[in-house]
Amino acid sequence: MAASIDLGFLTSLYIDPDKQLPVAMTQCLHRVHIIHDMWAIPAGSKVLEIGPGQGDCRLVLPAAVGEAGLVDAVDPCDLDYAQAHIATGPLGRHISFIRVEPLAHLASTATVYDCAVLFHSLWYFDSPARIAALLAALAPKTHARRILIAEWALEASLPAQVPQVLAALARANLEVHNPASTANIRTAVSPAWLRGCLSGLGLRVRREATVLPPEGLRDGVWEVGSVVAEGFAEDVGRCCGDGAQAVAVLRIRDAVVAAVKGLQGGVEGVRSMQVWAAEF
């Protein structure tokens, strides 16, 4: 049975809860809806979270598994100040931050997890090949009994979501030419690609849904703002030169700018795109 989750308690655990409250509440609400309401991860579960980064799942997952549960959060990036803050807080005993490549962790651990969670983490990978290798390692279900994925769907159900869909494509087409990229979007794989990849590994979707994120989830605003900024065009020139690829990326940016002009409030009127949530 899934544990109840207190959003007020979770948001109180942020480093600066008063300053971060509006953003924190919406980010947690989005994750609670999928992790608790849709996936119903039971209390007491052992969870492998792949690619937690600075994501708010670092709070929601340990709250979901409760006193008897454990989350191993695996990421090759350095432990940041937010992770250190969580580790010393009331949920710290329920989550371990493990700094290692996910494939290396899977190769070295004997733990069989109740589920592996990839929540808005796949687009951070630097190539589809690395994503495919990770899914291939998870596919035999020897490491985790359930594979749970939540990722941007590259789909808009509202006009205000269109700019983020276009901005994601612009960003991904730029970052593929930037080997040193640390951008939030490096490989914008779609639900269709992920289904096909996992189907080729012998897995079928058990459950899936496309979710409208809560109003106020600002990922769309952030991504669109970074693409319409002048610095984006400068990055295109630096990474792509002045050839056909640069022209293609800049024309997608033009489409982002045009889509934003049609919104009340401009960039601030952007809604985050649909999210695909699936269990394999």
FENNORJO-V57762 format. One record per residue. N is the residue number from 1. RES is the residue in three letters. SS is DSSP state (a for helix, b for strand, c for the rest). PHI is phi in degrees with one decimal (999 if undefined). PSI is psi in whole degrees, -180 to 180 (* if undefined). Layout:
# FENNORJO-V57762
n=N res=RES ss=SS phi=PHI psi=PSI
n=N res=RES ss=SS phi=PHI psi=PSI
This chain:
# FENNORJO-V57762
n=1 res=MET ss=c phi=999 psi=135
n=2 res=ALA ss=c phi=-72.3 psi=140
n=3 res=ALA ss=c phi=-75.5 psi=150
n=4 res=SER ss=c phi=-72.4 psi=149
n=5 res=ILE ss=c phi=-124.2 psi=128
n=6 res=ASP ss=c phi=-96.3 psi=106
n=7 res=LEU ss=a phi=-62.0 psi=-39
n=8 res=GLY ss=a phi=-61.4 psi=-40
n=9 res=PHE ss=a phi=-64.6 psi=-44
n=10 res=LEU ss=a phi=-61.7 psi=-47
n=11 res=THR ss=a phi=-68.6 psi=-24
n=12 res=SER ss=a phi=-70.1 psi=-15
n=13 res=LEU ss=c phi=-88.8 psi=-4
n=14 res=TYR ss=c phi=-66.5 psi=158
n=15 res=ILE ss=c phi=-59.8 psi=-43
n=16 res=ASP ss=c phi=-129.2 psi=78
n=17 res=PRO ss=a phi=-59.8 psi=-36
n=18 res=ASP ss=a phi=-65.3 psi=-45
n=19 res=LYS ss=a phi=-72.5 psi=-36
n=20 res=GLN ss=a phi=-93.2 psi=-2
n=21 res=LEU ss=a phi=-54.7 psi=-51
n=22 res=PRO ss=a phi=-59.4 psi=-45
n=23 res=VAL ss=a phi=-69.1 psi=-44
n=24 res=ALA ss=a phi=-61.3 psi=-44
n=25 res=MET ss=a phi=-61.2 psi=-44
n=26 res=THR ss=a phi=-70.7 psi=-40
n=27 res=GLN ss=a phi=-62.4 psi=-43
n=28 res=CYS ss=a phi=-67.6 psi=-41
n=29 res=LEU ss=a phi=-59.0 psi=-43
n=30 res=HIS ss=a phi=-58.7 psi=-44
n=31 res=ARG ss=a phi=-74.8 psi=-38
n=32 res=VAL ss=a phi=-62.9 psi=-40
n=33 res=HIS ss=a phi=-58.5 psi=-43
n=34 res=ILE ss=a phi=-81.9 psi=-49
n=35 res=ILE ss=a phi=-69.4 psi=-44
n=36 res=HIS ss=a phi=-91.7 psi=-52
n=37 res=ASP ss=a phi=-76.7 psi=-39
n=38 res=MET ss=a phi=-92.9 psi=-51
n=39 res=TRP ss=c phi=-84.2 psi=-24
n=40 res=ALA ss=c phi=49.4 psi=52
n=41 res=ILE ss=c phi=-61.7 psi=121
n=42 res=PRO ss=c phi=-70.0 psi=150
n=43 res=ALA ss=c phi=-59.4 psi=143
n=44 res=GLY ss=c phi=89.2 psi=0
n=45 res=SER ss=c phi=-72.2 psi=152
n=46 res=LYS ss=b phi=-100.5 psi=118
n=47 res=VAL ss=b phi=-118.2 psi=135
n=48 res=LEU ss=b phi=-103.4 psi=114
n=49 res=GLU ss=b phi=-101.7 psi=124
n=50 res=ILE ss=b phi=-104.7 psi=120
n=51 res=GLY ss=c phi=76.6 psi=53
n=52 res=PRO ss=c phi=-67.8 psi=-31
n=53 res=GLY ss=c phi=48.6 psi=-133
n=54 res=GLN ss=c phi=-100.7 psi=17
n=55 res=GLY ss=c phi=-67.6 psi=155
n=56 res=ASP ss=c phi=-77.4 psi=-6
n=57 res=CYS ss=a phi=-61.3 psi=-21
n=58 res=ARG ss=a phi=-62.9 psi=-21
n=59 res=LEU ss=a phi=-99.0 psi=-43
n=60 res=VAL ss=a phi=-68.0 psi=-42
n=61 res=LEU ss=a phi=-65.1 psi=-49
n=62 res=PRO ss=a phi=-63.7 psi=-30
n=63 res=ALA ss=a phi=-68.1 psi=-36
n=64 res=ALA ss=a phi=-69.1 psi=-39
n=65 res=VAL ss=a phi=-81.1 psi=-20
n=66 res=GLY ss=c phi=73.9 psi=-168
n=67 res=GLU ss=c phi=-60.5 psi=-35
n=68 res=ALA ss=c phi=-94.0 psi=1
n=69 res=GLY ss=c phi=-100.6 psi=174
n=70 res=LEU ss=b phi=-151.2 psi=139
n=71 res=VAL ss=b phi=-118.9 psi=125
n=72 res=ASP ss=b phi=-100.1 psi=111
n=73 res=ALA ss=b phi=-100.0 psi=109
n=74 res=VAL ss=b phi=-105.7 psi=125
n=75 res=ASP ss=b phi=-156.7 psi=137
n=76 res=PRO ss=c phi=-75.5 psi=-13
n=77 res=CYS ss=c phi=-73.9 psi=159
n=78 res=ASP ss=c phi=-61.9 psi=151
n=79 res=LEU ss=c phi=-62.7 psi=123
n=80 res=ASP ss=c phi=-98.0 psi=177
n=81 res=TYR ss=a phi=-63.0 psi=-33
n=82 res=ALA ss=a phi=-68.8 psi=-42
n=83 res=GLN ss=a phi=-63.5 psi=-41
n=84 res=ALA ss=a phi=-62.2 psi=-38
n=85 res=HIS ss=a phi=-64.6 psi=-43
n=86 res=ILE ss=a phi=-66.2 psi=-42
n=87 res=ALA ss=a phi=-60.5 psi=-28
n=88 res=THR ss=c phi=-98.4 psi=3
n=89 res=GLY ss=c phi=-96.1 psi=-172
n=90 res=PRO ss=c phi=-65.6 psi=-20
n=91 res=LEU ss=c phi=-95.9 psi=-3
n=92 res=GLY ss=a phi=-59.8 psi=-33
n=93 res=ARG ss=a phi=-74.3 psi=-8
n=94 res=HIS ss=a phi=-105.0 psi=2
n=95 res=ILE ss=b phi=-140.3 psi=135
n=96 res=SER ss=b phi=-116.2 psi=127
n=97 res=PHE ss=b phi=-93.7 psi=119
n=98 res=ILE ss=b phi=-116.2 psi=114
n=99 res=ARG ss=b phi=-88.9 psi=95
n=100 res=VAL ss=c phi=-164.8 psi=156
n=101 res=GLU ss=c phi=-62.9 psi=138
n=102 res=PRO ss=a phi=-54.6 psi=-41
n=103 res=LEU ss=a phi=-64.8 psi=-37
n=104 res=ALA ss=a phi=-66.3 psi=-39
n=105 res=HIS ss=a phi=-63.5 psi=-45
n=106 res=LEU ss=a phi=-63.0 psi=-34
n=107 res=ALA ss=a phi=-73.6 psi=-23
n=108 res=SER ss=a phi=-105.6 psi=-16
n=109 res=THR ss=c phi=-95.2 psi=147
n=110 res=ALA ss=c phi=-100.4 psi=-1
n=111 res=THR ss=c phi=-68.6 psi=135
n=112 res=VAL ss=c phi=-105.4 psi=112
n=113 res=TYR ss=b phi=-85.7 psi=153
n=114 res=ASP ss=b phi=-70.1 psi=-33
n=115 res=CYS ss=b phi=-156.8 psi=152
n=116 res=ALA ss=b phi=-108.5 psi=128
n=117 res=VAL ss=b phi=-113.9 psi=127
n=118 res=LEU ss=b phi=-122.5 psi=97
n=119 res=PHE ss=b phi=-113.3 psi=107
n=120 res=HIS ss=c phi=50.0 psi=43
n=121 res=SER ss=c phi=-119.7 psi=-21
n=122 res=LEU ss=a phi=-69.0 psi=-32
n=123 res=TRP ss=a phi=-69.0 psi=-15
n=124 res=TYR ss=a phi=-76.0 psi=-20
n=125 res=PHE ss=c phi=-65.1 psi=149
n=126 res=ASP ss=c phi=-88.4 psi=-1
n=127 res=SER ss=c phi=-163.4 psi=151
n=128 res=PRO ss=a phi=-59.4 psi=-31
n=129 res=ALA ss=a phi=-62.5 psi=-39
n=130 res=ARG ss=a phi=-70.4 psi=-36
n=131 res=ILE ss=a phi=-64.6 psi=-45
n=132 res=ALA ss=a phi=-61.1 psi=-39
n=133 res=ALA ss=a phi=-65.1 psi=-40
n=134 res=LEU ss=a phi=-65.0 psi=-46
n=135 res=LEU ss=a phi=-63.8 psi=-36
n=136 res=ALA ss=a phi=-64.5 psi=-36
n=137 res=ALA ss=a phi=-70.1 psi=-32
n=138 res=LEU ss=a phi=-83.6 psi=-26
n=139 res=ALA ss=a phi=-56.8 psi=-38
n=140 res=PRO ss=c phi=-66.1 psi=-8
n=141 res=LYS ss=c phi=64.0 psi=21
n=142 res=THR ss=c phi=-82.4 psi=-19
n=143 res=HIS ss=c phi=-101.0 psi=-32
n=144 res=ALA ss=b phi=-149.5 psi=137
n=145 res=ARG ss=b phi=-76.0 psi=-28
n=146 res=ARG ss=b phi=-127.5 psi=141
n=147 res=ILE ss=b phi=-113.1 psi=118
n=148 res=LEU ss=b phi=-117.2 psi=122
n=149 res=ILE ss=b phi=-124.6 psi=131
n=150 res=ALA ss=b phi=-128.7 psi=120
n=151 res=GLU ss=b phi=-147.5 psi=156
n=152 res=TRP ss=b phi=-56.1 psi=137
n=153 res=ALA ss=c phi=-91.9 psi=-3
n=154 res=LEU ss=c phi=52.0 psi=42
n=155 res=GLU ss=c phi=-142.9 psi=141
n=156 res=ALA ss=c phi=-123.4 psi=131
n=157 res=SER ss=c phi=-103.8 psi=-10
n=158 res=LEU ss=c phi=-129.7 psi=147
n=159 res=PRO ss=a phi=-55.6 psi=-33
n=160 res=ALA ss=a phi=-69.7 psi=-12
n=161 res=GLN ss=a phi=-90.1 psi=-18
n=162 res=VAL ss=a phi=-58.3 psi=-43
n=163 res=PRO ss=a phi=-57.9 psi=-38
n=164 res=GLN ss=a phi=-69.5 psi=-37
n=165 res=VAL ss=a phi=-58.7 psi=-48
n=166 res=LEU ss=a phi=-67.2 psi=-40
n=167 res=ALA ss=a phi=-63.4 psi=-38
n=168 res=ALA ss=a phi=-63.1 psi=-41
n=169 res=LEU ss=a phi=-67.7 psi=-40
n=170 res=ALA ss=a phi=-62.6 psi=-47
n=171 res=ARG ss=a phi=-62.4 psi=-46
n=172 res=ALA ss=a phi=-63.2 psi=-38
n=173 res=ASN ss=a phi=-72.5 psi=-22
n=174 res=LEU ss=a phi=-79.4 psi=-50
n=175 res=GLU ss=a phi=-67.7 psi=-21
n=176 res=VAL ss=c phi=-63.5 psi=-19
n=177 res=HIS ss=c phi=-100.5 psi=10
n=178 res=ASN ss=c phi=-124.5 psi=90
n=179 res=PRO ss=c phi=-59.3 psi=-24
n=180 res=ALA ss=c phi=-94.9 psi=15
n=181 res=SER ss=c phi=-60.5 psi=140
n=182 res=THR ss=c phi=-123.2 psi=22
n=183 res=ALA ss=c phi=-68.6 psi=158
n=184 res=ASN ss=c phi=-66.6 psi=-27
n=185 res=ILE ss=c phi=-119.2 psi=116
n=186 res=ARG ss=c phi=-123.2 psi=-33
n=187 res=THR ss=c phi=-138.0 psi=98
n=188 res=ALA ss=c phi=-87.4 psi=74
n=189 res=VAL ss=c phi=-75.2 psi=150
n=190 res=SER ss=c phi=-101.4 psi=165
n=191 res=PRO ss=a phi=-56.4 psi=-39
n=192 res=ALA ss=a phi=-61.5 psi=-42
n=193 res=TRP ss=a phi=-65.6 psi=-43
n=194 res=LEU ss=a phi=-65.7 psi=-42
n=195 res=ARG ss=a phi=-59.4 psi=-45
n=196 res=GLY ss=a phi=-64.1 psi=-41
n=197 res=CYS ss=a phi=-62.7 psi=-48
n=198 res=LEU ss=a phi=-71.3 psi=-32
n=199 res=SER ss=a phi=-63.0 psi=-40
n=200 res=GLY ss=a phi=-64.6 psi=-19
n=201 res=LEU ss=c phi=-95.5 psi=5
n=202 res=GLY ss=c phi=91.3 psi=10
n=203 res=LEU ss=c phi=-106.0 psi=145
n=204 res=ARG ss=c phi=-120.4 psi=154
n=205 res=VAL ss=c phi=-67.2 psi=126
n=206 res=ARG ss=c phi=-82.8 psi=-46
n=207 res=ARG ss=b phi=-148.7 psi=146
n=208 res=GLU ss=b phi=-154.3 psi=155
n=209 res=ALA ss=b phi=-156.8 psi=152
n=210 res=THR ss=b phi=-105.7 psi=126
n=211 res=VAL ss=b phi=-113.3 psi=137
n=212 res=LEU ss=c phi=-84.4 psi=116
n=213 res=PRO ss=c phi=-64.5 psi=158
n=214 res=PRO ss=c phi=-64.5 psi=147
n=215 res=GLU ss=c phi=-61.8 psi=136
n=216 res=GLY ss=c phi=102.7 psi=-10
n=217 res=LEU ss=c phi=-72.1 psi=114
n=218 res=ARG ss=c phi=-94.0 psi=9
n=219 res=ASP ss=a phi=-56.7 psi=-40
n=220 res=GLY ss=a phi=-62.9 psi=-44
n=221 res=VAL ss=a phi=-60.2 psi=-45
n=222 res=TRP ss=a phi=-63.6 psi=-46
n=223 res=GLU ss=a phi=-68.4 psi=-43
n=224 res=VAL ss=a phi=-65.1 psi=-43
n=225 res=GLY ss=a phi=-58.9 psi=-37
n=226 res=SER ss=a phi=-71.4 psi=-27
n=227 res=VAL ss=a phi=-83.8 psi=-37
n=228 res=VAL ss=a phi=-77.8 psi=-15
n=229 res=ALA ss=c phi=-64.7 psi=149
n=230 res=GLU ss=a phi=-61.6 psi=-30
n=231 res=GLY ss=a phi=-61.0 psi=-27
n=232 res=PHE ss=a phi=-64.0 psi=-46
n=233 res=ALA ss=a phi=-61.6 psi=-37
n=234 res=GLU ss=a phi=-65.1 psi=-40
n=235 res=ASP ss=a phi=-64.5 psi=-36
n=236 res=VAL ss=a phi=-61.1 psi=-46
n=237 res=GLY ss=a phi=-62.6 psi=-38
n=238 res=ARG ss=a phi=-70.6 psi=-40
n=239 res=CYS ss=a phi=-92.6 psi=-30
n=240 res=CYS ss=a phi=-114.4 psi=-6
n=241 res=GLY ss=c phi=71.3 psi=-144
n=242 res=ASP ss=c phi=-124.2 psi=22
n=243 res=GLY ss=c phi=-88.4 psi=-163
n=244 res=ALA ss=a phi=-62.0 psi=-37
n=245 res=GLN ss=a phi=-65.8 psi=-41
n=246 res=ALA ss=a phi=-61.6 psi=-44
n=247 res=VAL ss=a phi=-60.3 psi=-43
n=248 res=ALA ss=a phi=-62.7 psi=-44
n=249 res=VAL ss=a phi=-65.8 psi=-42
n=250 res=LEU ss=a phi=-68.1 psi=-30
n=251 res=ARG ss=a phi=-71.2 psi=-33
n=252 res=ILE ss=a phi=-66.3 psi=-40
n=253 res=ARG ss=a phi=-59.9 psi=-41
n=254 res=ASP ss=a phi=-57.9 psi=-39
n=255 res=ALA ss=a phi=-66.3 psi=-36
n=256 res=VAL ss=a phi=-62.6 psi=-48
n=257 res=VAL ss=a phi=-59.7 psi=-43
n=258 res=ALA ss=a phi=-65.2 psi=-40
n=259 res=ALA ss=a phi=-66.4 psi=-36
n=260 res=VAL ss=a phi=-67.4 psi=-37
n=261 res=LYS ss=a phi=-61.0 psi=-26
n=262 res=GLY ss=c phi=-82.3 psi=0
n=263 res=LEU ss=c phi=-103.5 psi=139
n=264 res=GLN ss=c phi=-67.3 psi=124
n=265 res=GLY ss=c phi=94.0 psi=-3
n=266 res=GLY ss=a phi=62.3 psi=-134
n=267 res=VAL ss=a phi=-58.0 psi=-37
n=268 res=GLU ss=a phi=-67.4 psi=-15
n=269 res=GLY ss=a phi=-89.0 psi=0
n=270 res=VAL ss=c phi=-70.5 psi=138
n=271 res=ARG ss=c phi=-104.7 psi=144
n=272 res=SER ss=c phi=-65.7 psi=143
n=273 res=MET ss=c phi=-67.7 psi=172
n=274 res=GLN ss=c phi=-61.3 psi=153
n=275 res=VAL ss=b phi=-119.2 psi=134
n=276 res=TRP ss=b phi=-95.7 psi=124
n=277 res=ALA ss=b phi=-119.0 psi=125
n=278 res=ALA ss=b phi=-142.5 psi=152
n=279 res=GLU ss=b phi=-120.5 psi=132
n=280 res=PHE ss=c phi=-118.3 psi=*
